[in-house]
Structures are given as C-alpha cells and as structure tokens.
Amino acid sequence: MIKLSYDIKNYRKDLTDLINPNDTVIELGCHVGGTTKLFSKQCKVVAVDNSPEAVEIMNNLDDVLFISGDVRLHDVLAEVFKIIQKCDVLAIDLGGGYHPDTVFKVFYIWSSTFKPKHTVIRNRGILEFFNSASGSDEDYQTAEGYLESYHDSGIPPQIKEFDLWTPSLDK
Ligand SMILES: C[S@@+](CC[C@H](N)C(=O)[O-])C[C@H]1O[C@@H](n2cnc3c(N)ncnc32)[C@H](O)[C@@H]1O
C-alpha cells in the first residue's frame, strides 16, 4: 500500500496503523525523531536525515540506527543497503512542502531498492497531484509499497537528474 498525506497528524497515524511489531522501517527525513519515537521501541528502524540538528538527538535514541546523510545521494542509499536489503515500511517526510518531483524520485529509488510492503509519504504536491489527476481505463496499480512497473534489476544506478534538477546539492 502507498499512503499520501500532508498533515503530519495523518502521516503519523498512517505509519502507526501500518507498522507491525518487529517490522523493519526505513524513515527518510526523521528530523529529531518526533515520528520515529512512535514506533522505534517495537521495530528495527534505520532513520536518515541531513540536518545537523538531528545528529545528537537521533544518535541517542535507543533502538534506532541513524545515518546522517542526503537521501538523494546514491552513496547514502548504498550505505543503508549494506545494513538491510529489504524493509517492511518506508516512511518519507522531507518536509510537507518539499519539491514533489524530488520526493517522488526519492520514493521511486528507495522503494525500488528495498521493496517495502507499505510506503507512507508526506508531501503536499504529490497529494494534490493524486487528488486532482484522473487516469484512463488502463489498470496500472500496486498493492505493494513500490511500483510494479519497476523491473527488478537490483539497486538503481546513480540518478544524473539529481545533479541536473537540484542545483543546491553539494557533493
Ligand atoms: C518536516 S521535517 C521531518 C519531520 C519528521 N518526519 C517528524 O515527523 O517529526 C523534514 C526533514 O527532512 C530532512 N530532509 C530534507 N531533505 C533531505 C534530504 N535530501 N536528505 C535527508 N534529509 C532531508 C530535513 O533535514 C528535515 O529534518
């Protein structure tokens, strides 16, 4: 299942509804763990954020493996992949108003790699698009937390578009 929201209360509720005890959760954009703490006691959690504010607080959270890094970077994805190769739930909150194109790309790459049962995304632009678009009769959908149209070829290669589309990205 893929769940979309903008209101952080809905994002947190979607996650707590979908997460089961002992699940493996990857959380992208954990900040200082406001959401992480809701499930970290019962799950294995790998949390990633690039904010300096997150480092000390997240490193002191029990039961959470925190990685300080930019989730757009291939090296950060590869670092997490060395630790776990699959997750049950992928949570993505890079900021509700964050560029929807980037969030979609992060969703696409991370979900294709870790094949979650569920993905929960907090992003206003993606939600607005979803609520406003109407499709044709072609029945393409997924019950999983990743897109079926991704052809299974392992960890995706470096995405050059990240360099092209996000000029502020430092390497
Ligand atoms: C709204 S906050 C997340 C709030 C958190 N999910 C919660 O429930 O308390 C968004 C977070 O995404 C992080 N972020 C934004 N872009 C990122 C990126 N490219 N890589 C890693 N973290 C990013 C920011 O540093 C920030 O901490």
The ligand as a Gaussian input file, in Angstrom:
#p B3LYP/6-31G(d) Opt

LIG

0 1
 C        9.427000      18.210000       8.292000
 S       10.958000      17.561000       8.758000
 C       10.563000      15.903000       9.194000
 C        9.719000      15.790000      10.427000
 C        9.670000      14.403000      10.962000
 N        9.292000      13.446000       9.944000
 C        8.700000      14.338000      12.116000
 O        7.675000      13.661000      11.987000
 O        8.971000      14.968000      13.139000
 C       11.769000      17.285000       7.241000
 C       13.149000      16.707000       7.431000
 O       13.620000      16.257000       6.168000
 C       15.008000      16.454000       6.141000
 N       15.458000      16.460000       4.744000
 C       15.043000      17.295000       3.753000
 N       15.682000      16.977000       2.619000
 C       16.518000      15.949000       2.900000
 C       17.449000      15.209000       2.127000
 N       17.649000      15.462000       0.838000
 N       18.139000      14.212000       2.741000
 C       17.945000      13.951000       4.046000
 N       17.076000      14.617000       4.833000
 C       16.370000      15.613000       4.259000
 C       15.215000      17.789000       6.850000
 O       16.528000      17.894000       7.341000
 C       14.168000      17.723000       7.958000
 O       14.724000      17.272000       9.166000

